[in-house]
Amino acid sequence: QVQLVESGGGLVHPGGSLRLACVASGRTSDLYSMSWFRQAPGEERRIVAHIGWAGGTTSYVDSVKGRFTISKDNAKNMVWLQMNSLKPEDTGVYYCAANSNYWGQGTQVTVSS
């Protein structure tokens, strides 16, 4: 089992920035990928960014490319999502996922003027 805890959400104006953090505990030796998902109100949960735990290869959904950056620290079992130039459509609950199998509790991000 892997446990995940997210932090860093909040309310921000359009154009602002937030940095989400996720710390993993438990059987972290089983980790091979980490992802951030977003669930907007009334919508399905969708992947936003992904990072390979060993090699660090990253990928992003088109709507956040150039604005969001996913990064990790294997020694600390942590992954971050730096979100810049935030837009109202970025609003939602952001979830950290490990191996697309383990989930955190989510952290709310609201982008509004």
N, C-alpha and C positions, 0 to 999 in steps of 0.2 A: 504494500500500500504506500502511496505517496500522498502527502497532505500539502495543500497549497493555500497560501494566504496572500491576498492582494491588498494594496494600499495606494493612496495617492490621488484618488478621484476627487471631484469637487465641481464647483460652479466657476465657469470662466467665460469671459466675453469673446465674441468672435475675433479671430486673429491672435488670441492668446495661446499659451502653452501650458501643458501639464506633463508630469512624468509619473507613470504608473510603475509600481514595483510588485514583484511576486517572489516570495521565498518558499522553497520546497523543503520538506522534511520527510523523514521516514526512509523508505527504500530508494534513496536517490541514486544508488548504483544502477538502478533499472532505467534511468532516464535516457532517452535517445532523441527526444525533440520537445520543444516548448513552443506554445502558441498563445496569441491573444485573440480572443473572439469578442464581438460586440453584439448585443441584442438591443435593438431599438424598440421603442414602445409599439406593441402590436405586430412585431416582426419576428422572424426566426433568428436564432443565433447564427452569426456568420463569422468566418475567420477574417482577421484583419492582418495579422503578421505571424510569421513562423521562423524559427531558428533551429538549426540542427545542433544538438547538444555537444557532439564531438567536434565536428568540423566548423560549425558556426555559419554555415550557409543560410542566407536569409531570403525570404520572399514576402511580398506584400500584395494585398488587393489593390487594384488599379486606383481606386478612389483615394488612397492614402499615400501613394508613392510620391516621394519627394518631400513629404510633410512628417511622416512618422518614421521612427527608427527603433528597431528591436535590438537589444543587446543582452549579454549574459556575463555572469561570472561563475564559472564552474566550482571554484573553491568555496564560494559563499552560497552555492545552490540558489542563485538569484537570477531573475530575468527582469528587464525593464522595457517599457514602451515610452519613448520620448515622443510627445505629440506636439507639433508646432503648427502655426497657422490654422488653428482649429475653426471649424465651421459648425453651424447649427446642426447639420446632418450627421455630425460625429457624435451627437448625443446618444447615450444609451448606457446600459450596464456592461462593463468590460470584465471579461472572465479570463483568467489564466488557465491554461490547460497543459497537462504533461502527457506526452505520448497519445494525445487525443483521447485519453481514457480517464484521466483524473482531472478534477475541476476544483477551482477555488469557489469562494462564496460570491464573488463579484464585487465590483466597486463602481459607483454611479459617477458618470461624467455628464455634465450638463453644460452645453455651450449656448449661451443666450445673452442678449443685450438687456 
